[in-house]
């Protein structure tokens, strides 16, 4: 869950924040100990996790260069070069700009646009509720039997749960969907998870 409340920060400060985040992600992917072990357990492996981190960093760079509000208002889920963009913006042109910039990153297989357009003054986003849903969802997936939670990425925006990742089989995915749907205040669950044997996982990304 990522709703950044950085409106008082300058763009250089945001860039510095993004740099620290990238450093932390890369360290988790390639460092020693439990973090590296967890990454190695994922279907995408260490190499895939590092590649996804690079894609995320490049997209954030383009967003920050265009408008720091894109970095603040939008969420990125990146798994095996599939990018899911979610969040809330005030008009359709901002959404179009964000998706166009996302496609500029090298190595992307797919961009999934789940950005909501809610004009200013027409709706209220309950960020506290979304954070509570996200926290509970991650905890339930972590401790659920027969769910390999390291293969799933989740975001919650305005009561909608977005799922990305790789399922071992349909039974596991059904368990994940059931967990998400049975959390209080969830309005809908949007599933973009692929099966482990889905041929789309093995396609090379288009040349940059």
Secondary structure, DSSP 8 states (H G I E B T S, - for coil): ------TTS-HHHHHHHHHHHHHHHHHHHHSSSHHHHHHHHSTTHHHHHHHHHHHHHHHHHHHHHH-HHHHHHEEEEEETTEEEEEEEESSHHHHHHHHHHHTTSTT--EEEEEEEE--TTS----HHHHHHHHHHHHHHHHH-TT--GGGEEEEEETTEEEEEEEESSHHHHHHHHHHHHTSTT--EEEEEEEETT-GGGGS-----
